[in-house]
Each structure stands twice: as structure tokens, then as C-alpha cells.
Amino acid sequence: MSLPEIRLQLAATILAEELNFTRAADRLKITQPALSKQIIDLEKRIGFAVFKRDQKRIEITEAGQIFVRGCRDSLAIMEKALRLARATKDNIQQVITIGHSPYVDPALRAVLLSISLPLYHGLRLRLESMFAAELAHSVMTAELDLAIITEPSHNSMLTLVHIASAPLCVAMQADHPAAAKKKVRINDLTHTGWMIFPRKANPSVYDRISELRSHHRIEPVEVHHYVAVQEVIELIRENFGVAFVPNGLAPQIESDEIAVRPLDHEALHLKSYLVLRADESSRLVNEFGRAFLRRIRAASQAAGADPDQMRLDL
């Protein structure tokens, strides 16, 4: 088995999208027989069928779906490499694309925006907001240069550097009984509605909350899913219950009417990481990552945390 050429990967990707030889050939600007030959050559090289076809229709096989997904990732990485190479050749202004969660601590975002690199005058940052799984995948496929991810899944294709730790918090009306406590337990939150970010925002954290709920046999009156902070504020004011929120959002939520308290559960003390591709070769991206970590280390030392842990309690 040999690795297929880029043109064959592209042919498979386009055909998988169209599932029609005529339309796919038109997009590739080749003839239909030429496309058929490319797919045959591709399947001979990789040793399995990517497509099932008869006279009436074409379908992608299960193995083909996995293969085409990898082709898309590979093509995205190659496209970005070409863009960076051309930018370097033509001395075009450099851009770093950084991903983060919609719920990222504003302090971390501020550190990112404060970084300047002497060797890269005019460097611009492009920030993209995504959920955890999307962030990790986008770093692997080079859509993002790096990302800040809370509790990411470990992956050999990624380098993870711990940068911050903070408890998940609960927001509630200021007269809620639990608001009188410095730290709140899950079983303080019975007989009320729960508001929580959607599971796709961070499956790991969402599942930990669900496990604690099951362990303590708590059945919320109802469960609401929020995306924006403003939804939390409005629902609490309307007495819909309590909301689980990242610690960094507390200043935006807390008021005379709304209290925010940390949750006293080790499983809900969350770690955030700077995430890059394990094989990242861009000097610019690596320099930016190092500069960011130096800023985090300085903030960690100023806060009295252990600098060797790269820990910043925000």
C-alpha cells in the first residue's frame, strides 16, 4: 500500500460530497472517465473500496468515510502550509488564528491580545470561538494555529500545556440558602431548576456534573441549556433556578441580585490548556506560544502560585 497523491485525495473528497460522478467531474474540471480512473487508482493504492457504486447510485463505504475525513484534514493542512509559504515569500502581514471557548476567562483572552513579537511587526491575531471538540479538531487540521481548551481529551497529535485552574461555579439568586456559603455542594442545589451549557460545549465537564447529580440522587425540577451569559442572568432573575458557569464569567453575572459561588467538588475543579499540534513547525506559532506561556508564568508568580505548575487561579 502506498500513500495516494493529493489529486487522488481531492477526487475522493469531492466525489464523497457530490455522490455523483458527473457533478464531481465538473467541479474537478476533468472528464467523468478520468474521474472514474482516478477512483480506481486510489482504491488500488489504499487496498480497500472507498465507494460502492452501481448503474443507479453511488454510496461511500464505512471505511471510505474515515478515509475521506482524513483526506479533508490532510488537504486543509496542505492548503494552510501553502498560504504561509506564500505569505513568507511575499512578505505579507502574518496572522495567527487562535481558538477559544465562548466561556473562556476574559483574563486569558486579555493575555493573548497583549502579546507582541519583536521579530514579527504588524502581527495580527484572529480569534475564533468554538466548543471544546471543535477546537481540538481545528487545531489538528490546522484551521487553528493554537487554542485554549478547558479539560480537553488527550491526543497524541496535540501538545497540551496546563495554563490555568479554576473551580466551576454556580450562580443563583442572592437570597438562595446556598448563597450564604463560601463554597457550594451539588446537594445544596435540590428542589430547583438547573441551567447548564449544552453538552457539546464540553462533554467531559457536562458528564461530570451529570455523574455527581446521579451519585447524590438529585432530580432538578427542570433543566435548561444556555449559550449566552445574558440568558443566565435573565433566567435567574425570572426564578428559573441555578446556573453552572465557568469561574471566569462570574464578574459578568454577579450583582446585588445574583450571587456566584465556587462548587466544592474536586471533579469540578477545571484545568485549561494551551493546545498546539504536536508536530507544529511554524517558528511564528511556536514563538507566540512561548510568549504566551511567559506571560502566564509571570501572572502565576504575581498571584503567588507555583510557577513550575504554570498554574493561574483565575
C-alpha positions, 0 to 999 in steps of 0.5 A, a space after each residue: 500500500 502506498 500513500 495516494 497523491 493529493 489529486 487522488 485525495 481531492 477526487 475522493 473528497 469531492 466525489 464523497 460530497 457530490 455522490 455523483 460522478 458527473 457533478 464531481 467531474 465538473 467541479 474537478 474540471 476533468 472528464 467523468 472517465 478520468 474521474 472514474 480512473 482516478 477512483 480506481 487508482 486510489 482504491 488500488 493504492 489504499 487496498 480497500 473500496 472507498 465507494 460502492 457504486 452501481 448503474 443507479 447510485 453511488 454510496 461511500 463505504 464505512 471505511 471510505 468515510 474515515 478515509 475521506 475525513 482524513 483526506 479533508 484534514 490532510 488537504 486543509 493542512 496542505 492548503 494552510 502550509 501553502 498560504 504561509 509559504 506564500 505569505 513568507 515569500 511575499 512578505 505579507 502581514 502574518 496572522 495567527 488564528 487562535 481558538 477559544 471557548 465562548 466561556 473562556 476567562 476574559 483574563 486569558 483572552 486579555 493575555 493573548 491580545 497583549 502579546 507582541 513579537 519583536 521579530 514579527 511587526 504588524 502581527 495580527 491575531 484572529 480569534 475564533 470561538 468554538 466548543 471544546 471538540 471543535 477546537 481540538 479538531 481545528 487545531 489538528 487540521 490546522 484551521 487553528 494555529 493554537 487554542 485554549 481548551 478547558 479539560 480537553 481529551 488527550 491526543 497524541 497529535 496535540 501538545 497540551 500545556 496546563 495554563 490555568 485552574 479554576 473551580 466551576 461555579 454556580 450562580 443563583 439568586 442572592 437570597 438562595 440558602 446556598 448563597 450564604 456559603 463560601 463554597 457550594 455542594 451539588 446537594 445544596 442545589 435540590 428542589 430547583 431548576 438547573 441551567 447548564 451549557 449544552 453538552 457539546 460545549 464540553 462533554 467531559 465537564 457536562 458528564 461530570 456534573 451529570 455523574 455527581 447529580 446521579 451519585 447524590 440522587 438529585 432530580 432538578 425540577 427542570 433543566 435548561 441549556 444556555 449559550 449566552 451569559 445574558 440568558 443566565 442572568 435573565 433566567 435567574 432573575 425570572 426564578 428559573 433556578 441555578 446556573 453552572 458557569 465557568 469561574 471566569 464569567 462570574 464578574 459578568 453575572 454577579 450583582 446585588 441580585 445574583 450571587 456566584 459561588 465556587 462548587 466544592 467538588 474536586 471533579 469540578 475543579 477545571 484545568 485549561 490548556 494551551 493546545 498546539 499540534 504536536 508536530 507544529 513547525 511554524 517558528 511564528 506559532 511556536 514563538 507566540 506560544 512561548 510568549 504566551 506561556 511567559 506571560 502566564 508564568 509571570 501572572 502565576 508568580 504575581 498571584 503567588 502560585 507555583 510557577 513550575 505548575 504554570 498554574 493561574 487561579 483565575 
